[in-house]
């Protein structure tokens, strides 16, 4: 019965061992699957980290390009401000030149008016001199002097006319230069204003476009920063999830190793139990055989002991019988001692007694031998009983050990079942959680891949925009260089116009100096004319009174005629006043109308 129980326990342990092995294989396959998932997640995480590094590098390049773009924009603004300053400076110079040209024009107009008045005065003076010469034919020397003075005055007037013509030519040249300068200045100013307006409009449009592009780039960079922050958060989240998965895998690995250790321990215990069962079975067989042998020997010893007891009882009976016979013989011998026995009977009795004593000694020796054999057999029986008792106690001990092993086996089996259930539930929950996390991670990775593709697309678009902006900035730089060249050409043209204006100013100063010189000579001629007018007036008064020789003051007139002539500014009014005074002096005189033709209100000869 015990062997069958052990066989059944062995088969049950083998079945449990096979179930544990199959479950171990399932756990190993699940662990391999988790390892593959972890390696795949690790590879995807490395790819994501690499993409994040690439995106960081692209963002850094974009920021670098943006800084370069900002620097170029600042340079462009500096160039624009420089051009604006140059434009303002050129406009101020043009305004200053216009003011100076207007001042010179006004001065030229005033000088021209003064020259016209001087020319009118000279015509009136010439008419008056011709009138005087024609009315004084009877005075030879006076006429000669008057003609001489007339010729001097005519020469002076001709010279003044020549100088006036030269002055008019110079004024015309200056006026033409002024007009050309004004036209060129106006054209240059209009062209410069148009170019500046077009450049300002273009610069404003480009500035707005560049600002819009900068804002778009800033928004894109902000979006990139947000995506980079989200990528960093996603990276941290993935790293945390990967760490959790690694912790779970490590815990699963530790649990698997612990389960493997426990399984190996259980397998060792099962093998030990199997060996103990085999040993107990062999020992049980040996015990059974030894018990059977001991029982057989015990039965044999008991039979032999019973036989020895019987032999001992027979020997006791025989001894007692011999002793009784001896006692009878001794009694008979003692009884016969009182009688007179024959020596033969006595010897026979003695011989019989000695024989009986020998038999008694022999029986005693046999009894002693039987007792010895009985004692030895009893000892052997006792030994066999002790051995049987020891075998029984050993069998009981082994039975209790077997029961204890079976109880431990049941406990270990229950514990193994409990651990398997716990590990199975933990593994199922871990696998479910890992599968959920894997699914979530795969979705996140898919989203990250889409975002990465979108980021790559956006980065390509940004690179294209940056290239376009670079080309545009290069065009802007070339255009700015062209504007700069045009500004330099304009500055050169302004310098040339400035030089021409300076030359015109020098010419105007030269003309003004000539005018001042003519004014001084005209003042001197006017003084000479006044002196001649006074002499002519005195001559006329003498002629009206009817007599006397007229004597002219030749030194005054000759001195007045030999002076150089320059056009004056304010002396023409004095000449007119003198002419008016002469007319007022001649008005009350009774001179004939043919001798002194009257001057008109403006000092001109009506018959000229």
C-alpha positions in Angstrom: 0.0 0.0 0.0 2.8 2.4 0.9 4.7 1.6 -2.4 1.5 2.4 -4.4 1.1 5.7 -2.6 4.8 6.5 -3.3 4.3 5.5 -7.0 1.2 7.7 -7.2 3.0 10.6 -5.5 5.9 10.1 -7.9 3.6 10.2 -10.9 1.8 13.3 -9.5 5.2 15.0 -9.0 6.2 14.1 -12.5 3.0 15.6 -13.9 3.5 18.7 -11.8 7.1 18.9 -13.0 5.9 18.7 -16.6 3.3 21.4 -16.0 6.0 23.5 -14.3 8.3 23.0 -17.3 5.6 23.9 -19.8 4.7 27.0 -17.8 8.4 27.8 -17.6 8.7 27.5 -21.3 5.7 29.8 -21.7 7.2 32.3 -19.3 10.5 32.0 -21.2 8.8 32.7 -24.5 6.9 35.6 -23.0 10.2 36.9 -21.6 11.8 36.6 -25.0 8.9 38.5 -26.5 9.3 41.2 -23.9 13.0 41.3 -24.6 12.3 41.7 -28.3 9.8 44.5 -27.6 12.2 46.2 -25.2 15.0 46.0 -27.9 12.6 47.4 -30.5 11.5 50.2 -28.2 15.1 50.9 -27.4 15.9 51.1 -31.1 12.9 53.3 -31.7 13.9 55.5 -28.8 17.4 55.8 -30.2 15.8 56.8 -33.6 13.6 59.3 -31.8 16.7 60.7 -29.9 18.6 60.9 -33.2 15.7 62.7 -34.9 15.6 65.1 -31.9 19.3 65.7 -32.2 18.8 66.3 -36.0 15.9 68.7 -35.2 18.0 70.5 -32.6 20.8 70.9 -35.2 18.3 72.1 -37.8 16.8 74.6 -35.3 20.3 75.8 -34.4 21.1 76.3 -38.1 17.8 78.1 -38.5 18.6 80.3 -35.5 22.0 81.0 -36.9 20.5 81.8 -40.3 18.0 84.1 -38.6 20.8 85.9 -36.7 22.6 86.3 -40.0 19.4 87.5 -41.6 18.9 89.9 -38.7 22.4 91.1 -39.2 21.9 91.6 -42.9 18.6 93.3 -42.2 20.4 95.6 -39.7 23.1 96.3 -42.3 20.3 97.0 -44.9 18.6 99.4 -42.4 22.0 101.1 -41.8 22.5 101.5 -45.5 19.0 102.8 -45.9 19.5 105.3 -43.0 22.9 106.2 -44.6 21.1 106.8 -47.9 18.4 108.8 -46.2 21.1 110.9 -44.5 22.8 111.4 -47.8 19.5 112.3 -49.4 18.7 114.8 -46.6 22.2 116.3 -46.9 21.8 116.5 -50.7 18.4 118.0 -50.4 19.8 120.6 -47.9 22.7 121.3 -50.3 20.2 121.7 -53.2 18.0 124.0 -51.1 21.1 126.0 -50.1 22.2 126.2 -53.8 18.7 127.2 -54.8 18.7 129.9 -52.2 22.0 131.2 -53.4 20.9 131.0 -57.1 17.7 132.9 -56.2 19.8 135.5 -54.4 22.1 135.8 -57.3 19.2 136.0 -59.7 17.6 138.7 -57.7 20.9 140.6 -57.6 21.3 140.2 -61.4 17.8 141.4 -61.9 18.5 144.5 -59.8 21.8 145.1 -61.6 20.0 144.7 -64.9 17.4 147.3 -63.9 20.1 149.6 -62.8 21.9 149.2 -66.2 18.7 149.8 -68.0 18.1 153.0 -66.0 21.8 154.0 -66.7 21.3 153.4 -70.4 18.1 155.6 -70.5 20.0 158.3 -68.6 22.9 158.1 -71.1 20.5 158.4 -74.0 18.9 161.4 -72.4 22.3 162.9 -71.8 23.4 162.3 -75.4 20.2 163.9 -76.7 20.8 166.9 -74.5 24.4 167.2 -75.6 23.3 167.0 -79.3 20.7 169.7 -78.6 23.3 171.9 -77.0 25.7 171.3 -79.9 23.1 172.1 -82.5 21.9 175.2 -80.7 25.4 176.7 -80.2 26.9 176.8 -83.7 28.1 180.4 -83.3 30.5 179.7 -80.6 33.6 178.0 -82.2 35.7 177.2 -79.2 32.8 176.2 -77.1 31.4 174.1 -79.9 34.8 172.6 -80.4 34.9 171.8 -76.7 31.4 170.6 -76.7 32.1 168.4 -79.7 35.1 167.1 -78.1 33.2 166.5 -74.9 30.5 164.9 -77.0 33.0 162.6 -78.7 34.4 161.8 -75.3 30.9 161.2 -73.9 30.0 159.1 -77.0 33.2 157.1 -76.6 32.5 156.7 -73.0 28.9 155.7 -73.8 30.1 153.3 -76.5 32.6 151.9 -74.1 29.9 151.7 -71.5 27.6 150.0 -74.1 30.4 147.5 -74.9 30.9 146.9 -71.3 27.2 146.7 -70.9 27.0 144.2 -73.7 29.8 142.2 -72.2 28.1 142.4 -68.9 24.8 141.3 -70.6 26.6 138.5 -72.3 28.2 137.5 -69.0 24.8 137.9 -67.3 23.3 135.7 -70.1 26.0 133.1 -69.6 25.4 133.3 -65.9 21.7 133.1 -66.4 22.1 130.2 -68.8 24.4 128.5 -66.3 21.9 129.3 -63.6 19.1 127.9 -65.7 21.1 124.8 -66.6 22.0 124.4 -63.0 18.4 124.9 -62.0 17.2 122.4 -64.6 19.9 119.9 -63.8 19.3 120.5 -60.1 15.5 120.1 -60.5 16.0 117.1 -62.8 18.5 115.5 -60.4 16.3 116.4 -57.4 13.2 115.0 -59.1 15.1 111.9 -60.2 16.7 111.6 -56.8 13.2 112.0 -55.2 11.7 109.5 -57.6 14.5 107.0 -56.9 14.3 107.7 -53.2 10.5 107.4 -53.2 10.7 104.2 -55.3 13.5 102.9 -53.1 11.6 103.8 -50.0 8.5 102.2 -51.3 10.4 99.2 -52.4 12.4 99.2 -49.1 9.2 99.6 -47.1 7.5 96.8 -49.1 10.6 94.6 -48.7 10.8 95.6 -45.1 7.2 94.6 -44.5 7.8 91.4 -46.5 10.9 90.7 -44.5 9.2 91.5 -41.3 6.3 89.3 -42.3 8.8 86.5 -43.2 10.7 87.2 -39.9 7.4 86.9 -38.0 6.6 83.8 -39.9 10.1 82.4 -39.1 9.7 83.4 -35.5 6.4 81.7 -35.3 7.8 78.7 -37.0 10.8 78.8 -34.7 8.4 79.1 -31.7 6.5 76.2 -33.1 9.8 74.3 -33.5 10.7 75.2 -29.9 7.3 74.0 -28.8 7.7 70.8 -30.8 11.2 70.4 -29.4 9.8 70.9 -25.9 7.0 68.4 -26.7 9.7 66.1 -28.1 11.8 66.5 -25.0 8.7 65.8 -22.8 7.9 62.8 -25.1 11.5 61.7 -24.8 11.4 62.0 -21.0 8.0 60.2 -21.0 9.3 57.5 -23.3 12.5 57.2 -21.2 10.3 56.9 -18.1 8.1 54.3 -19.7 11.2 52.5 -21.0 12.6 52.6 -17.5 9.3 51.3 -16.1 9.3 48.6 -18.7 12.9 47.8 -17.9 12.1 47.8 -14.2 9.1 45.5 -14.9 11.3 43.4 -17.1 13.9 43.3 -14.4 11.3 42.4 -11.8 9.9 39.8 -14.2 13.4 38.5 -14.8 14.0 38.4 -11.0 10.7 36.7 -10.6 11.6 34.3 -13.4 15.0 33.7 -11.9 13.4 33.2 -8.5 10.8 30.9 -10.0 13.6 29.1 -11.8 15.5 28.8 -8.5 12.4 27.6 -6.8 11.7 25.3 -9.7 15.2 24.0 -9.6 14.9 23.6 -5.8 11.6 21.8 -6.2 13.1 19.7 -9.0 16.0 18.9 -6.6 13.6 18.2 -3.9 11.5 16.1 -6.2 14.7 14.2 -7.3 15.7 13.9 -3.6 12.2 12.7 -2.8 12.5 10.3 -5.7 15.8 9.0 -4.5 14.5 8.8 -0.9 11.4 7.0 -2.3 13.6 4.6 -4.2 15.8 4.2 -1.1 12.8 3.8 1.1 11.4 1.4 -1.4 14.7 -0.6 -1.5 15.0 -0.4 2.3 11.4 -1.3 2.6 12.0 -4.3 0.4 15.1 -5.1 2.4 13.2 -4.6 5.6 10.4 -6.8 4.3 12.9 -9.5 3.2 14.8 -9.1 6.5 11.6 -9.1 8.4 10.5 -12.2 6.6 13.9 -13.8 7.2 13.8 -12.7 10.8 10.3 -14.1 11.2 11.4 -17.3 9.5 14.5 -17.5 11.7 12.4 -16.5 14.6 9.9 -19.2 13.9 12.8 -21.7 13.4 14.4 -20.5 16.6 11.0 -20.7 18.3 10.6 -24.3 17.0 14.1 -25.1 17.9 13.6 -23.4 21.3 10.4 -25.4 21.7 12.3 -28.5 20.8 15.1 -27.6 23.1 12.5 -27.0 25.8 11.1 -30.4 25.1 14.5 -31.9 25.1 15.3 -30.1 28.3 12.1 -31.3 29.8 12.9 -34.9 28.7 16.4 -34.5 30.0 14.9 -33.1 33.3 12.6 -36.0 33.4 15.4 -38.4 32.6 17.6 -36.7 35.2 14.9 -36.9 37.7 14.3 -40.5 36.8 18.0 -41.2 37.1 18.1 -39.3 40.3 15.1 -41.2 41.5 16.8 -44.4 40.4 19.9 -43.3 42.1 18.0 -42.4 45.2 16.3 -45.7 45.1 19.6 -47.5 44.6 21.1 -45.5 47.4 18.2 -46.2 49.5 18.3 -49.8 48.5 22.0 -49.7 49.1 21.5 -48.2 52.5 18.7 -50.6 53.2 20.8 -53.4 52.1 23.7 -52.2 54.2 21.9 -53.4 57.2 21.6 -56.7 55.5 24.4 -58.5 54.4 24.5 -58.4 50.7 26.8 -60.2 48.7 29.7 -58.5 47.2 28.4 -59.1 43.8 25.2 -57.3 44.4 27.0 -54.6 46.1 29.4 -54.2 43.2 26.5 -54.4 40.8 24.7 -51.8 42.7 27.7 -49.6 43.0 28.4 -50.1 39.3 24.8 -49.3 38.6 25.0 -46.2 40.8 28.2 -45.1 39.2 26.6 -45.7 35.8 23.6 -43.8 36.9 25.9 -41.0 38.2 27.7 -41.0 34.9 24.4 -40.9 33.1 23.3 -38.2 35.5 26.4 -36.3 34.8 25.9 -36.8 31.1 22.3 -35.7 31.4 23.5 -32.7 33.5 26.0 -32.0 30.8 23.3 -32.3 28.2 21.0 -30.2 30.3 23.7 -27.6 30.6 24.4 -27.8 26.9 20.7 -27.5 26.3 20.5 -24.6 28.7 23.5 -23.0 26.9 21.8 -23.6 23.6 18.6 -22.3 25.0 20.3 -19.3 26.4 22.0 -18.6 23.1 18.8 -19.2 21.2 17.1 -16.9 23.7 19.8 -14.3 23.1 19.4 -14.8 19.4 15.7 -14.5 19.7 16.1 -11.4 21.8 18.6 -10.1 19.2 16.2 -10.9 16.4 13.4 -9.3 18.4 15.5 -6.2 18.9 16.5 -6.2 15.2 12.8 -6.6 14.3 11.9 -3.9 16.7 14.7 -1.7 15.2 13.5 -2.5 11.7 9.9 -1.7 12.8 11.0 1.6 14.4 13.1 2.4 11.3 10.2 1.5 9.1 8.0 3.7 11.2 10.6 6.5 11.1 10.8 6.1 7.3 7.1 6.0 7.1 6.9 9.2 9.2 9.7 10.7 7.0 7.7 9.7 3.9 4.6 11.2 5.3 6.5 14.3 6.2 8.0 14.4 2.7 4.6 13.9 1.2 3.3 16.7 3.4 6.3 18.9 2.4 5.6 17.9 -1.2 2.0 18.9 -0.9 3.0 22.1 0.8 5.7 22.8 -1.9 3.1 21.9 -4.5 0.6 24.3 -3.0 3.3 26.9 -2.7 4.4 26.3 -6.3 0.8 26.5 -7.4 0.3 29.7 -5.5 3.5 31.1 -6.9 2.5 30.0 -10.3 -0.9 31.6 -9.9 0.7 34.8 -8.6 3.4 34.8 -11.3 0.8 34.0 -13.9 -1.5 36.8 -12.7 1.5 39.2 -12.3 2.8 38.1 -15.7 -0.6 38.5 -17.3 -1.1 41.9 -15.7 2.5 42.9 -16.6 2.1 41.6 -20.1 -1.3 43.4 -20.5 0.2 46.6 -19.1 3.3 46.2 -21.3 1.1 45.4 -24.3 -1.0 48.5 -23.5 2.1 50.6 -23.0 3.6 49.1 -26.2 0.5 50.0 -28.1 0.4 53.5 -26.6 4.1 53.8 -27.3 3.6 52.6 -30.9 0.8 55.1 -31.3 3.0 57.8 -29.8 5.9 56.7 -32.1 3.6 56.8 -35.0 2.4 60.3 -34.1 6.1 61.2 -33.5 7.0 59.8 -36.9 4.2 61.9 -38.5 5.3 64.9 -36.6 8.9 64.2 -37.6 7.8 63.9 -41.2 5.9 67.1 -40.9 8.9 68.7 -39.2 11.2 67.5 -41.9 8.8 68.9 -44.5 8.5 72.2 -42.7 12.3 72.2 -42.3 12.7 71.7 -46.0 10.2 74.5 -46.7 12.1 76.7 -44.2 15.4 75.8 -45.9 13.8 76.7 -49.2 12.5 80.0 -47.7 15.9 80.7 -46.2 17.5 80.1 -49.6 14.9 82.3 -51.2 15.5 84.9 -48.5 19.3 84.5 -49.0 18.8 85.1 -52.8 16.5 88.0 -52.1 19.0 89.4 -49.6 21.7 89.0 -52.2 19.5 90.8 -54.7 18.8 93.5 -52.1 22.5 93.8 -51.4 23.2 94.1 -55.2 20.4 96.6 -55.5 21.7 98.4 -52.4 25.1 98.4 -54.1 23.5 99.8 -57.2 21.7 102.4 -55.1 25.0 103.2 -53.5 26.7 103.5 -56.9 23.9 105.7 -58.1 24.2 107.7 -54.9 27.9 108.0 -55.4 27.2 109.1 -59.0 24.6 111.5 -57.7 27.1 112.8 -55.2 29.6 113.2 -58.0 27.0 115.0 -60.1 26.1 117.2 -57.1 29.8 117.9 -56.6 30.1 118.8 -60.3 27.0 121.0 -60.0 28.4 122.5 -56.9 31.6 123.2 -58.7 29.6 124.8 -61.6 27.6 126.8 -59.1 30.9 127.9 -57.4 32.2 128.9 -60.9 28.9 130.7 -61.5 29.2 132.4 -58.1 32.8 133.4 -59.0 31.5 134.7 -62.3 28.7 136.6 -60.6 31.3 138.0 -58.1 33.4 139.1 -61.1 30.4 140.6 -62.8 29.5 142.4 -59.5 33.1 143.7 -59.3 32.8 144.9 -62.8 29.4 146.5 -61.9 31.0 148.3 -59.0 33.8 149.5 -61.2 31.2 150.7 -63.8 29.3 152.3 -61.0 32.3 154.3 -59.8 33.1 155.4 -63.4 29.4 156.2 -63.9 29.5 158.3 -60.8 32.6 160.1 -62.0 30.9 160.6 -65.5 27.8 161.9 -63.7 29.9 164.4 -61.8 31.5 165.4 -65.1 28.0 165.6 -66.6 26.9 167.8 -63.8 29.8 170.1 -64.3 29.1 170.2 -68.0 25.5 170.8 -67.3 26.3 173.7 -65.1 28.6 175.2 -67.7 26.0 174.6 -70.4 23.4 176.2 -68.2 25.6 179.2 -67.6 26.4 179.3 -71.3 22.7 179.2 -72.2 22.0 182.0 -69.7 24.7 184.1 -71.2 23.4 183.3 -74.7 19.9 184.3 -73.7 21.2 187.5 -72.3 22.7 188.0 -75.8 26.4 188.2 -75.6 29.7 187.3 -74.4 32.1 184.6 -75.2 31.6 181.4 -73.6 34.6 179.8 -72.0 34.4 176.2 -70.8 36.3 174.8 -68.0 38.4 172.3 -70.0 40.3 170.8 -67.1 37.0 169.7 -65.4 35.6 168.4 -68.7 38.8 166.8 -69.8 39.3 165.3 -66.5 35.8 164.0 -66.5 36.2 162.5 -70.0 39.4 160.7 -69.5 38.2 158.6 -66.7 37.2 154.9 -67.2 33.6 154.0 -67.3 31.9 151.4 -65.1 28.1 150.9 -64.7 26.8 152.3 -61.4 23.8 151.4 -59.4 22.4 154.5 -57.7 23.8 157.4 -59.8 21.2 157.0 -62.6 18.6 158.6 -60.3 20.9 161.6 -59.8 21.3 161.9 -63.6 17.6 162.0 -63.9 17.3 164.5 -61.2 19.9 166.7 -62.9 18.0 166.4 -66.2 14.7 167.4 -64.5 16.5 170.4 -62.8 17.8 171.5 -66.2 14.3 171.3 -67.7 13.0 173.4 -64.8 15.7 176.0 -65.4 15.0 176.1 -69.1 11.3 176.4 -68.7 11.0 180.1 -67.9 13.6 181.2 -70.4 12.3 182.8 -73.7 14.5 180.6 -75.8 13.1 179.7 -79.2 11.8 176.3 -79.5 14.3 175.3 -82.1 17.3 176.2 -80.0 16.5 174.1 -76.9 14.2 171.2 -77.6 12.5 170.1 -74.4 13.0 166.7 -72.9 10.1 164.6 -72.0 9.2 163.6 -68.5 11.5 160.6 -68.5 14.5 162.6 -69.8 14.3 161.2 -73.3 14.6 163.1 -76.6 11.2 163.0 -78.4 13.0 163.6 -81.8 15.6 160.9 -81.3 
